[in-house]
Amino acid sequence: MTMTDNHLDTADLAAVFNLEIAGRKVDGRTVAARSFRVIAGDLMDQLARQPKPSEAVMIRQAATLAFLCDRDTACLIAGEKFDEENYRRNTQALGAVLIKLGMAAKSRDVTKGGSKGGDAFADAINATYSVAR
């Protein structure tokens, strides 16, 4: 995603990218900041509308967690050491934030043992079904 091909306007992007922490504006020119901006921009593009303030916070959180996961993935690929437990925690947290934003489905048990009750429609079909002999 580039800033020019995104359908969201600059005001929408500013809601996420203008970071000020403890009264200090974060420098957005670093390699890490540019990577963060791409991830956050892609998430905003998926959201496909101007984020509410709470969604902007969650997009920043998701972009941060995705950046940390990408950093650890790069370490793995390069054969470097990284904290695997921290990677797992970041991945879990990222999934939770994406679910809250509506960008990922919550996993569930779809096996028969995981069902909480019968399927009335399927039961009605099965009740009328007979084997032809």
N, C-alpha and C positions, 0 to 999 in steps of 0.2 A: 504494500500500500504506500502510495506517495501522497503528499499533501495536495497535489493537484488533481489526482483522480478520485479523491474521496468526495462523496456527495454532501457531506456535512460541511457547514461553513466554518470560518475561522472562529466565530464566537463560541460555537459548539466545542471545538477543539480546545479553546482557552479554558473552558470549564475543567478540563482534565489536566492539561499540560502546565498551567501556571501554578507552580509549586512554591509555596512560601512556608518554611518550617522554622519555628522559633524566631520569627521576624526576619529571617534571612531568605532571600530569593535563591532558589537552586539554579545553578548554571546549567543550561540545557544544551551546551555545545560539546559536551564530552561524548565519547563513544558509547558509554553506558546510557547516557541521557537520550541519545539518538535511537538506540535499541529500544529503550523504554517507550519512546514516542511512537515507534513503529508498532510495537505490541499493543499499546493503548489505542492507537488509531485503528488497528485492525478490529479490536474489541468494540470500539465505538461504531465502526462500519457494520459490524454484525448486529449491534443494537438497533441501528438504522433509524435513530431519532435522537433529538437532543436529550442528553441524560438529565435526570432530576439530580439535585445536589447529592442525595444519598447514593444514587447510581454512579455519579462521578467519583465518589470516594471508593466505591467497590471496584470500579474500573481501574483506579490507581492501585488498589490492593492486588487485583488480579494481574495487572501488568508487572508489578513488583515481584510477585510470586512466580510468574512465568519467566521473568528475567533470571531469577535465582535458579529455577529449574533448568533453564537453557545453559546457564553458566556451569552447573554441575554436569549436565550432559556433555558439554564441550570437554570438561576435565576427563570424563569417562572415555570419550572417544580418543583423546590424546594420551590415554594411559596414565593420567595423573591421579593422585589420591584425592578423594573428596569424602565428605561426611554423608554416608548412605542413609543413616537414620534421619538426618536433617532434610535430605532430598525427599524421603518418603513423607515426612511431615509437610513440607512445602507443597508436594503434589496433592496430598489430601486437602490441605487448606485451599489450594487453587481450585480444586474440584468443587468444594463447598461454596466458594465465592461465585463461580460460574453458574452453579445451580441457582443460587439466590438471584443472580442477574437474569435467569431464564435462558442462559446460553448453553446449558448442558442438562441432560435428563438425569434424574436420580435413578440409580440402578435399583432394581427390585427383583425378587424371586418370581420367575415366570413358570416354574415347574408346577405340576399338579399339587405336590406337597406344600408348596408355598401359597396356595390359594386359600382365601379366608372363607370361602363358601362356594356353593354351587353356582353354576351359570344357568339361570332360568331358561334362557333361549336354547342352549345346547341340551338341557334336560328335556325340554318339550320336543325337540327334534328326535332325540334318542328314544323317547317314549313312543313315538309313532313309527319308528323304523323297524321293519321286520325283514328277516332274511328270506329270500325266495329260494324254495327248494325244488 
